[in-house]
Amino acid sequence: MTQRIAVLGATGSIGDSTLALLAAYPEQFSVYALSGYRRLDKLFALCQQFKPCRVAVPKAAVEAFAERLHQAGLTCEVLSGEAGLNDIAGDSNVDTVVAAIVGAAGLVSTLTAAKAGKRILLANKEALVMAGSLLMQAVRDNHATLLPLDSEHNAIFQCLPPSVQQDNTQVHNPKFGITKLWLTASGGPFLKRTWADMQAASVKEAVNHPNWSMGKKISVDSATMMNKGLELIEACHLFDLPESKIEVVIHPQSIVHSLVEYSDGSFLAQMGSPDMKTPIAHALAYPERIAAGVKPLNLFELSALEFIEPDLQKFACLKLAREAMQSGQAASIVLNAANEVAVAAFIKEQVALTDIALINAKVLDKMTAQCSAANISTLADILHINQQACWQAEQEVILCRA
């Protein structure tokens, strides 16, 4: 039976890899819906190629995009903004939602997909960082399936027993002997450079990742190791573990994607070439396997595999993420929001790369009391804290520029 797929965030790097796989298996997968935000020319080309039934674009672009599709003889329905994303995420014709929208913008549609009981392929780590408890509860209550696309979380998932894959609370069952999870990090472009180099770094240098081809935001997060901090928070929710049970280790070669440590001394690792098609193919076909079309890993070409403890002074964002997870959900929301604002300011060349951690720390500090008193039980509570943190971060950016 053909699996009907909605790709939310179709024009990004995850969308590229996902759609390449979907195109390779037309008998197994059909593209039912797509969404895009800025790259509307690219989205139009994807509509021409895949001919989806529905497509979501920003509200201001709906009429022009619909007319363009009409002129091209395409009949797909054009939906507007966040409401359109939610409509697609909950559409009864959709079997699987690929949640690949970057940042907080992807939260609501991911939650909608969970409440609709969908099979969710999650690339949007911010959904769990901001609303981990709410999202995981929605998955359980509505019998949805959540499969991680981040290479690290997908690697951990593959190294866990099937019973734990299907029910994350089983991670605590002593018969499985799971003692710790190890998230690997490449260390990004500044691993072997100084803090002074980071302070003077250009946007071009920061997004020049040594191993992975990614969008600007996630590439900057990799340069500061905030990406790994967000992944740590994500892993806590995905695998139902406290942050004390999750270690981060720098592995510059990006061959070992993550590991699970067991009580008998075993470490199970998932290895492969650094290509996102591998975890995406795994999640698309799970529990079966399909060929991902990636370059096979040649063990004979590997001269060495390094594992390095992170420098938490140089990569202060990683330390902030661990502290936020210790403090609770509100602090994670604040950290994510502050980081989005700070990274955007860096990309616009308004602040230095090293200012990102400083801005994040200041926003967390100024909102500590509010975080401690926060009662988070609804999506509205999350969005309210997110909005306030964004405003506070914008003030810190202005002060940095002064």
C-alpha positions in Angstrom: 0.0 0.0 0.0 1.3 3.4 -1.0 2.2 5.7 2.0 0.9 9.2 1.5 3.4 11.8 2.6 3.2 15.4 3.6 6.5 17.2 3.6 6.3 20.4 5.7 9.4 22.4 5.0 9.9 20.9 1.6 12.4 23.4 0.3 15.1 23.0 3.0 17.9 20.5 3.1 15.8 17.8 4.8 13.1 18.3 2.2 15.7 17.9 -0.5 16.9 14.5 0.9 13.3 13.3 1.7 11.9 14.1 -1.8 14.9 12.5 -3.5 14.0 9.3 -1.7 10.3 9.6 -2.3 11.0 10.0 -6.0 13.1 6.9 -6.0 10.2 4.8 -4.6 7.0 5.9 -6.4 5.3 2.5 -5.7 5.9 2.8 -2.0 5.4 6.6 -1.4 3.3 9.3 -2.9 3.7 13.1 -2.2 0.3 14.2 -1.0 1.2 17.7 0.3 4.1 20.2 0.5 4.8 23.4 2.2 7.4 26.2 1.7 8.1 29.6 3.1 10.8 31.7 1.4 11.9 29.6 -1.6 8.6 29.7 -3.5 10.2 29.3 -6.9 11.7 26.1 -5.7 8.4 25.0 -4.2 6.7 25.7 -7.5 9.2 23.5 -9.3 8.5 20.7 -6.7 4.8 21.1 -7.4 5.5 20.6 -11.1 7.5 17.5 -10.3 5.4 15.8 -7.7 1.9 17.2 -8.4 0.7 17.2 -4.8 -3.0 17.6 -3.9 -2.3 20.4 -1.4 0.4 23.0 -0.8 0.8 25.6 2.0 2.5 28.9 1.5 2.7 32.2 3.4 -0.6 34.1 3.6 0.7 37.0 1.5 1.7 34.6 -1.3 -1.5 32.5 -1.7 -3.2 34.3 -4.6 0.0 34.7 -6.7 1.1 31.2 -6.1 -2.4 29.8 -6.9 -2.4 31.8 -10.1 1.0 30.5 -11.1 -0.1 26.9 -10.5 -3.2 27.5 -12.6 -1.2 29.0 -15.4 1.0 25.8 -15.4 -2.1 23.6 -15.5 -1.7 22.3 -11.9 -4.8 21.8 -9.8 -3.4 21.4 -6.3 -5.2 23.4 -3.5 -3.2 26.3 -2.1 -3.5 26.8 1.7 -2.5 29.8 3.8 0.1 30.1 6.5 0.0 28.3 9.8 -3.7 27.4 9.4 -2.7 25.7 6.1 0.1 23.8 7.8 -2.2 22.5 10.5 -4.9 21.6 7.9 -2.3 19.4 6.1 -0.8 18.0 9.3 -4.3 16.8 10.4 -5.6 15.8 6.9 -7.2 12.3 7.0 -5.6 11.5 3.6 -2.1 11.9 5.1 -0.3 8.9 6.5 3.0 10.4 7.3 4.1 14.0 8.2 7.7 14.9 7.6 8.2 17.7 10.1 11.1 19.6 8.6 10.2 23.3 9.3 13.1 25.0 11.0 12.6 26.6 14.4 9.6 27.4 16.5 7.5 27.9 13.3 7.3 24.1 13.1 5.9 23.5 16.5 2.1 23.9 16.1 1.8 21.7 12.9 3.9 18.9 14.6 1.6 19.0 17.6 -1.4 18.9 15.3 0.0 15.8 13.5 0.5 14.1 16.9 -3.1 14.8 17.9 -4.3 13.4 14.6 -2.4 10.2 15.3 0.0 10.5 12.4 3.2 8.8 11.7 5.6 11.7 12.3 9.2 11.9 10.9 10.7 14.6 13.1 13.5 16.8 11.9 12.2 19.9 13.9 14.1 19.5 17.2 12.6 22.7 18.5 9.2 21.1 18.8 10.5 18.8 21.5 12.8 21.5 23.0 9.8 23.8 23.4 7.0 21.4 24.1 8.5 18.0 24.9 6.1 16.9 27.5 3.1 18.2 25.6 4.1 16.6 22.3 5.1 13.2 23.8 1.8 13.1 25.7 -0.1 13.9 22.5 1.8 11.1 20.7 0.9 8.6 23.5 -2.8 9.7 23.8 -3.5 9.6 20.1 -1.4 6.5 19.2 0.8 8.5 16.9 4.3 7.3 15.9 7.3 9.5 16.3 10.5 8.6 14.5 13.5 10.9 14.8 15.3 12.2 11.6 18.2 13.9 13.3 21.1 11.6 12.6 22.1 11.3 16.2 18.7 10.5 17.6 18.0 8.1 14.7 21.3 6.4 15.5 20.3 6.0 19.2 16.8 4.7 18.1 18.4 2.1 15.9 20.7 0.9 18.8 17.8 0.5 21.2 15.9 -2.8 21.7 12.6 -3.0 19.7 10.5 -2.8 22.9 12.1 0.5 23.8 11.7 1.8 20.2 8.0 1.2 20.5 7.6 2.4 24.1 10.2 4.9 25.4 9.2 4.3 29.0 10.7 0.8 28.7 14.1 2.5 28.7 13.9 2.2 32.5 13.2 -1.5 32.5 16.3 -3.1 34.1 16.1 -6.2 31.9 17.3 -4.0 28.9 20.3 -2.7 30.9 20.4 0.7 29.3 22.7 3.0 31.4 23.5 6.0 29.2 23.1 7.6 25.8 26.0 9.2 23.9 25.3 11.9 21.4 28.2 12.6 19.0 29.1 16.0 17.7 31.4 17.0 14.9 32.7 20.0 16.8 31.8 22.2 13.7 34.2 24.5 11.9 35.8 25.9 15.0 36.8 22.7 16.8 40.5 23.3 16.3 40.4 27.1 16.4 40.5 29.5 19.3 37.7 31.5 21.0 39.3 34.6 19.5 38.8 33.1 16.0 35.2 32.5 16.8 34.8 36.1 18.0 36.0 37.4 14.7 34.3 34.7 12.5 32.3 35.7 9.5 28.9 34.2 8.6 30.6 32.4 5.7 33.1 30.8 8.1 30.4 29.8 10.6 28.2 28.1 8.0 31.1 26.2 6.4 30.5 22.9 8.1 33.3 20.3 7.6 31.0 17.3 7.2 27.4 18.1 6.7 25.5 20.2 4.1 22.8 22.1 6.1 20.9 25.3 6.2 22.3 28.5 7.7 20.6 28.4 11.0 21.5 24.8 11.9 25.0 25.4 10.6 25.5 28.4 12.9 24.1 26.3 15.8 26.7 23.6 14.9 29.4 26.2 15.1 28.4 27.2 18.6 27.4 23.7 19.6 24.0 25.0 20.5 22.7 22.4 18.0 24.1 19.7 20.2 22.6 21.4 23.2 19.1 21.4 21.6 19.6 17.8 20.6 20.4 16.9 24.2 17.1 18.4 25.3 15.4 16.6 22.5 16.9 13.3 23.5 15.7 13.7 27.0 12.1 13.8 25.8 12.4 11.3 23.0 14.0 8.6 25.2 12.5 9.6 28.6 15.8 10.1 30.3 17.2 12.9 32.5 20.1 15.0 31.1 22.5 13.3 33.6 22.0 10.0 31.6 23.0 11.7 28.3 26.6 12.5 27.4 27.9 14.6 24.5 31.2 13.6 22.9 33.0 15.3 20.0 33.7 13.0 17.1 35.1 15.0 14.2 34.8 12.3 11.6 31.0 12.1 11.9 31.2 8.3 11.2 29.8 7.1 14.5 26.4 9.0 14.7 25.7 8.1 18.4 25.9 5.3 20.9 23.9 3.5 23.6 25.8 2.2 26.7 24.6 -0.9 28.4 25.1 -2.3 31.9 27.3 -5.2 30.7 29.9 -2.8 29.4 28.7 -2.9 25.8 28.5 0.2 23.6 26.2 -0.2 20.6 26.9 2.4 17.9 25.3 3.2 14.5 27.9 4.1 11.9 27.6 5.4 8.3 28.7 8.1 5.9 27.5 11.6 6.9 24.5 11.7 4.6 21.0 12.6 5.9 19.4 10.2 3.4 20.4 7.3 5.7 18.3 8.3 8.8 15.5 9.5 6.5 15.4 6.2 4.6 15.4 4.4 7.9 12.4 6.3 9.2 10.4 6.2 6.0 10.6 2.4 5.7 10.7 1.5 9.5 10.5 -1.2 10.6 11.8 -2.4 7.2 14.8 -1.1 5.3 15.2 0.5 1.8 18.3 1.5 -0.1 19.1 5.2 0.6 21.4 5.7 -2.4 24.3 7.0 -0.2 28.0 6.3 -0.7 28.7 3.2 1.4 31.1 3.6 4.3 34.5 2.1 3.4 36.1 0.9 6.6 39.4 0.4 4.9 39.6 4.1 4.2 39.2 5.1 7.9 42.6 5.9 9.4 41.3 6.9 12.9 38.1 7.7 14.8 38.6 10.4 17.5 36.4 11.1 20.5 37.0 14.4 22.4 35.4 15.9 25.5 33.7 19.2 24.7 35.3 22.5 25.9 32.3 24.1 27.8 34.0 27.5 28.0 34.5 27.7 24.3 31.2 26.1 23.5 29.2 27.7 26.3 25.9 27.1 24.5 26.1 23.4 25.2 26.5 24.1 28.9 23.5 26.5 28.8 21.3 23.8 27.2 22.2 21.3 30.0 21.4 23.9 32.6 18.1 24.8 30.9 17.1 21.1 30.9 17.9 20.9 34.6 15.7 23.9 35.2 12.6 22.7 33.4 10.5 23.2 30.3 10.2 27.0 30.6 14.0 27.5 30.6 14.2 25.3 27.4 11.6 27.5 25.7 13.5 30.6 26.7 16.8 29.3 25.5 15.5 28.2 22.2 13.7 31.5 21.5 16.8 33.6 22.6 19.0 31.5 20.3 16.8 31.9 17.3 16.9 35.7 17.7 20.6 35.7 18.4 21.5 33.5 15.4 19.3 35.6 13.1 21.1 38.7 14.3 24.5 37.0 13.6 23.4 36.0 10.1 22.5 39.6 9.5 26.0 40.6 10.8 24.5 42.5 13.7 26.4 40.6 16.4 29.5 38.4 16.7 29.3 34.6 16.7 30.5 34.6 20.4 27.7 37.1 21.3 25.1 34.3 20.7 26.0 32.5 23.9 26.2 35.8 25.8 22.7 36.8 24.6 21.3 33.4 25.4 22.8 33.5 29.0 21.5 37.1 29.6 18.0 36.2 28.5 17.9 33.1 30.6 19.2 35.1 33.6 16.6 37.9 33.2 13.8 35.4 32.9 14.8 33.0 35.6 12.1 34.1 38.1 9.5 33.9 35.4 10.6 30.4 34.4 10.5 29.2 38.0 6.9 30.4 38.4 5.7 29.2 35.0 2.8 26.8 34.8 3.0 25.1 31.4 0.0 23.0 30.5 -1.1 24.3 27.1 0.3 25.4 23.8 -0.8 28.9 24.6 1.5 28.9 27.7 4.4 27.8 25.5 3.9 30.4 22.9 3.5 33.1 25.5 6.9 32.4 27.1 8.4 32.0 23.6 7.1 35.5 22.6 8.4 37.1 25.8 11.8 35.5 25.4 12.1 36.6 21.8 11.3 40.2 22.9 13.9 40.0 25.6 16.5 38.6 23.2 15.8 41.4 20.7 16.6 44.0 23.5 19.9 42.2 24.2 20.8 42.3 20.5 20.2 46.0 20.5 22.5 46.4 23.5 25.1 44.3 21.8 25.0 46.5 18.8 25.2 49.8 20.8 
